[in-house]
Amino acid sequence: MKKIGIIRGKFLTKYDMEPFELLTKKYDITAFGSKNPFAQDFKVPLIKLWSPMDLPDFPYKMQFLNRLFVDAHYLLGLEEKLKGFDIAHTAETYFNFTRQILNAKQKGYVKKVVISVLENIAFNNEEIWGKKSFKKRAIKETDHFIALSKGAKVALIKEGVADNNISLIGFGINTKKFYPADKRKSNKIKILFAGRIEAYKGIFDVLEVFNLVSTKNNDLELTIVGKGSKEKEVRLKTKQLGINDRVKFKNLSYKEMPQVYREADIFFAPSKRDKYWIEQFGMVFLEAMASGLPIISTKSGAIPEVVGNSGFLSQEEDIKNMKNTINKLIEDRKLRNELGEKARQRAIDVFDISVISKKIDRVYERLL
């Protein structure tokens, strides 16, 4: 069996690994994470290595570490651990462990290198000393790139990667784990936001729209799932608007998320860009779609290509349009069901982990 290493460091997640788990009958796959990755319960062996990312949080942690290490995504001893691997599959051109993998290839430890890329702003992440050289080297020495969105592919091409050296393959969703609930007969409409509680995720727009639509409808409920730097501010805002009795806050594990989606009627996450970021994919949209929920969001970044015809997309910060479209869904159960069915089918046809794993397999076959 050919040996494949999936290197993600601290950012090792269950949803990212699921398509690779389907390839274990064909390849000898090993995951490489930090000592304390986001997830570690996989059907593949996991090697955990020390990383600066595992240090306890402290003020300006990432700014400090990125200046000390150029990039904090470093895995101690990674190069030696990669001896004998046929493919090392890493993430992002500017991560430190990507540089380590290229070092391993240079030493003859690894035969081929694949990089999955979410970054969809060309020449981003170059303000820190050294990252620009990391990216240039990755572009020159990597055997193949997987762009997770069209925007990521465009950014790679602008940075110098040949079009024929990029495969467009998104994230996958386990549609057997995330699936719709039986339709409830309750008149109460449950709106769900899931994601980081940050301004760029549109959380304050969610509150504003919910406040507008809920003043005329007492049967609305908003659930906010996630955590982030704006949580205290958001909680305070719900009190100021007088909607705190109809807003629930939850912080749940990935394992608990499918049930939350099944309890909802509408998924609402209106991301918007900031100076250094624009929605790169939006895994929560796949989870909501697989769960049969209609989507309310924006035309920001990768959202249109992920959501497709599964919901209503507004321009960023277009509160009036978001209010009108969410009112349509509130008032029309049939429309909610129709969009939810489209969403579920799109998740199955385009993003199911079985579909994504086959696309990844074709990349590996081409390299091997």
C-alpha positions in Angstrom: 0.0 0.0 0.0 1.2 3.5 -0.8 1.7 5.7 2.3 -0.2 9.0 2.6 0.4 11.5 5.3 -2.3 14.0 6.1 -0.7 16.9 7.9 -2.9 19.5 9.6 -1.3 20.2 13.0 -3.6 22.0 15.4 -6.3 22.3 12.6 -6.9 18.5 12.4 -10.7 18.3 12.3 -13.2 15.5 12.0 -15.0 16.9 9.0 -11.7 17.4 7.1 -10.6 13.8 7.8 -13.8 12.0 6.9 -13.1 11.8 3.1 -9.6 10.4 3.8 -11.0 7.7 6.1 -12.9 6.3 3.1 -9.6 5.7 1.3 -8.0 3.5 4.0 -8.7 0.3 2.0 -6.6 1.6 -0.8 -3.9 3.6 1.0 -1.9 3.4 4.2 -3.1 6.8 5.7 -1.6 8.5 8.7 -2.8 11.8 10.2 -0.3 14.3 11.7 -1.6 16.7 14.3 -0.3 18.8 17.2 -0.3 17.5 20.7 -3.8 19.0 21.2 -5.5 19.1 17.8 -9.1 20.2 17.4 -10.1 16.5 16.9 -8.3 13.2 17.3 -10.9 10.5 17.0 -10.2 9.1 13.6 -10.2 5.7 11.8 -6.6 6.3 10.8 -3.4 6.3 13.0 -2.6 9.7 14.4 0.9 11.0 15.2 0.9 13.9 17.6 3.8 16.3 17.6 4.5 19.4 19.7 3.5 22.7 18.1 3.6 26.3 19.3 -0.1 26.3 18.5 -0.6 24.1 21.6 0.6 26.8 24.0 -2.1 28.2 26.4 -3.8 31.4 25.2 -2.3 34.7 26.2 -2.8 38.3 24.9 -1.6 38.7 21.3 -0.6 35.0 21.3 -0.7 34.5 17.5 1.0 37.8 16.7 3.9 36.9 19.1 4.2 33.3 17.8 4.0 34.2 14.1 6.8 36.7 14.6 8.9 34.3 16.6 8.4 31.3 14.3 7.4 33.1 11.1 4.3 30.9 11.3 3.2 29.1 14.4 2.0 26.0 12.5 5.2 24.1 13.2 5.4 20.4 14.2 8.6 19.4 16.0 10.2 16.4 14.4 7.9 16.2 11.4 10.6 15.8 8.7 11.9 12.6 10.3 8.5 11.2 10.8 7.7 11.5 7.1 10.5 9.1 6.0 9.1 6.6 3.5 5.8 8.4 2.7 4.7 8.5 -1.0 2.6 11.6 -0.6 2.5 14.3 2.1 -0.8 16.2 1.9 -0.6 19.5 3.7 -2.7 22.7 4.0 -1.9 26.2 2.9 1.3 27.5 1.2 2.4 29.7 4.1 2.1 27.2 7.0 5.4 26.3 8.7 4.7 22.6 8.5 4.3 22.9 4.7 7.9 24.3 4.6 8.9 21.3 6.8 7.3 18.9 4.3 9.1 20.5 1.4 12.4 20.0 3.4 11.5 16.3 3.8 10.9 16.0 0.1 14.2 17.7 -0.6 15.9 15.2 1.7 14.3 12.3 -0.2 12.0 11.3 2.7 8.8 12.1 0.8 8.1 11.5 -2.9 5.2 14.0 -3.7 3.6 16.9 -1.9 0.0 18.0 -2.2 -1.3 21.2 -0.7 -5.0 22.0 0.0 -5.7 25.7 -0.1 -8.5 27.7 1.4 -6.9 31.1 1.1 -8.8 33.1 -1.5 -7.1 36.5 -1.4 -4.0 36.5 -3.6 -0.8 37.5 -1.9 -2.5 37.6 1.5 -0.5 36.6 4.7 2.7 38.1 3.3 2.9 41.0 5.8 4.9 38.8 8.3 8.6 38.4 7.6 9.3 35.1 6.0 5.8 34.0 4.9 6.3 35.4 1.5 9.3 33.2 0.9 7.4 30.2 2.4 4.7 30.8 -0.2 7.1 31.3 -3.2 8.9 28.1 -2.3 5.6 26.1 -2.0 4.4 27.4 -5.4 7.7 26.3 -6.9 8.2 22.9 -5.3 4.7 21.5 -4.7 3.6 18.6 -7.0 -0.2 19.4 -7.0 -2.6 21.9 -5.4 -6.2 21.3 -4.3 -8.2 24.5 -4.3 -11.2 24.3 -2.0 -13.1 27.0 -3.9 -13.0 28.9 -7.2 -11.7 31.9 -5.3 -8.8 29.9 -3.9 -8.0 28.6 -7.5 -8.0 32.2 -8.9 -5.7 33.3 -6.0 -3.3 30.4 -6.7 -3.1 31.3 -10.4 -2.4 34.9 -9.6 0.4 33.8 -7.3 2.0 31.8 -10.1 0.5 28.3 -10.0 -0.3 26.8 -13.4 -4.0 26.1 -14.0 -3.4 22.5 -14.9 -1.6 21.9 -11.6 -4.8 22.7 -9.6 -7.8 20.5 -8.9 -11.0 22.1 -7.6 -12.3 20.0 -4.7 -14.3 21.3 -1.9 -14.9 20.0 1.6 -17.1 17.0 2.1 -20.0 16.4 4.4 -21.2 13.1 5.9 -24.8 13.1 4.8 -25.5 10.0 6.9 -24.5 11.9 10.0 -26.2 15.2 9.0 -29.7 14.5 7.7 -33.1 16.2 8.0 -35.6 15.6 10.8 -39.2 14.7 10.2 -41.1 17.9 9.5 -42.4 19.4 12.7 -46.0 20.6 12.9 -45.2 23.3 15.5 -46.0 27.0 14.6 -42.8 28.1 16.2 -40.0 28.9 13.7 -36.5 28.2 14.8 -33.7 30.2 13.2 -30.1 28.9 13.6 -26.8 30.7 13.4 -23.7 28.5 13.7 -20.1 29.7 13.4 -17.5 31.9 15.1 -19.1 34.8 17.0 -17.2 37.5 15.2 -18.4 40.6 13.3 -17.1 39.2 10.0 -19.4 36.2 10.3 -22.4 38.6 10.2 -23.6 37.9 13.8 -24.6 41.5 14.4 -26.6 41.5 11.2 -28.3 38.3 12.4 -29.4 40.1 15.5 -30.6 43.2 13.6 -32.7 41.2 11.2 -34.1 38.9 13.9 -35.1 41.9 15.9 -37.0 43.4 12.8 -38.8 40.2 11.9 -39.6 39.0 15.5 -41.4 42.3 16.4 -44.3 41.1 14.3 -44.0 37.4 15.1 -43.8 36.0 18.6 -43.3 32.5 17.4 -39.7 33.0 16.4 -36.7 31.7 18.2 -33.0 32.3 17.4 -30.2 29.8 18.4 -26.6 31.0 18.3 -24.0 28.1 18.3 -20.4 28.9 18.6 -17.9 31.0 20.5 -15.6 34.0 19.7 -14.3 37.3 20.8 -17.7 39.1 20.3 -19.8 36.8 22.5 -20.1 39.2 25.4 -20.9 42.0 23.0 -23.5 39.9 21.3 -25.2 38.9 24.6 -25.3 42.5 25.6 -26.8 43.5 22.2 -29.7 41.0 22.6 -30.6 42.6 26.0 -30.4 46.1 24.5 -32.7 45.0 21.6 -35.1 43.3 24.1 -34.8 39.9 22.3 -32.7 38.0 24.9 -35.7 35.9 26.0 -36.0 34.5 22.5 -32.2 34.0 21.8 -30.4 30.9 23.0 -26.6 30.6 23.1 -25.0 27.1 22.9 -21.4 25.9 22.6 -21.4 22.3 21.4 -19.1 19.7 20.1 -19.0 18.5 16.5 -20.7 15.3 17.6 -23.7 17.3 19.0 -24.2 19.5 16.0 -26.4 17.3 13.8 -29.2 17.3 16.3 -29.1 21.2 16.5 -29.6 21.4 12.8 -32.5 18.9 12.9 -34.2 21.1 15.5 -34.0 24.2 13.2 -36.2 25.5 10.4 -33.9 28.1 8.8 -30.1 28.6 8.7 -29.0 32.2 8.8 -25.3 33.1 8.5 -24.6 36.4 6.6 -20.8 36.5 6.3 -19.0 39.6 5.2 -15.5 40.4 4.2 -12.9 42.3 6.2 -9.5 43.6 5.2 -7.7 40.3 5.4 -10.5 37.7 5.0 -13.4 36.8 2.8 -15.6 33.7 3.4 -13.3 30.8 2.3 -15.9 28.0 2.2 -18.3 27.8 5.1 -18.5 24.2 6.4 -21.6 25.2 8.4 -23.4 25.7 5.1 -22.8 22.1 4.1 -24.0 20.9 7.5 -27.2 22.9 7.2 -27.8 21.8 3.6 -27.3 18.1 4.4 -29.7 18.7 7.3 -32.4 19.9 4.8 -32.4 23.6 5.9 -33.0 26.5 3.6 -30.1 29.0 3.7 -30.2 32.8 4.2 -26.7 34.3 3.6 -24.7 36.7 1.4 -22.9 36.6 -1.9 -19.6 36.8 -0.1 -16.6 34.7 -1.1 -17.3 31.1 -1.7 -20.8 31.1 -0.4 -22.6 31.2 -3.8 -20.7 28.2 -5.1 -21.4 26.2 -2.0 -25.0 27.1 -1.4 -26.1 27.1 -5.1 -29.9 27.2 -5.3 -30.4 26.1 -1.7 -31.5 29.5 -0.4 -31.5 33.3 -0.7 -28.3 35.3 -1.0 -28.1 39.0 -0.4 -25.4 41.6 -0.9 -23.3 42.0 2.3 -25.0 44.0 5.0 -28.2 44.3 3.0 -30.4 44.2 6.0 -33.6 45.1 4.2 -33.3 42.3 1.6 -32.3 39.8 4.3 -35.4 40.8 6.3 -37.6 40.4 3.3 -36.3 37.0 2.3 -36.4 35.6 5.8 -40.0 36.8 6.1 -40.8 34.8 2.9 -39.4 31.6 4.5 -41.2 32.3 7.8 -44.6 32.8 6.1 -44.3 30.0 3.5 -43.7 26.5 4.9 -43.9 25.0 1.4 -41.1 27.2 0.2 -39.0 26.2 3.3 -39.5 22.6 2.5 -38.7 23.0 -1.2 -35.5 24.8 -0.6 -34.6 22.4 2.2 -35.0 19.5 -0.2 -32.9 21.2 -2.8 -30.2 21.8 -0.2 -30.2 18.2 0.9 -29.9 16.9 -2.7 -27.1 19.3 -3.5 -25.2 18.1 -0.4 -25.6 14.5 -1.5 -24.8 15.1 -5.2 -21.9 17.6 -4.9 -20.4 17.4 -1.4 -21.0 14.0 0.1 -17.7 12.6 1.5 -17.9 9.7 -0.9 -17.9 12.2 -3.8 -15.0 14.2 -2.4 -12.9 11.1 -1.5 -13.1 9.9 -5.1 -11.9 13.3 -6.4 -9.0 13.2 -3.9 -8.2 9.6 -5.0 -7.9 10.7 -8.6 -5.3 13.3 -7.6 -3.3 10.7 -5.8 -3.5 8.2 -8.7 -2.2 10.9 -11.0 0.8 11.6 -8.8 1.6 7.9 -8.1 
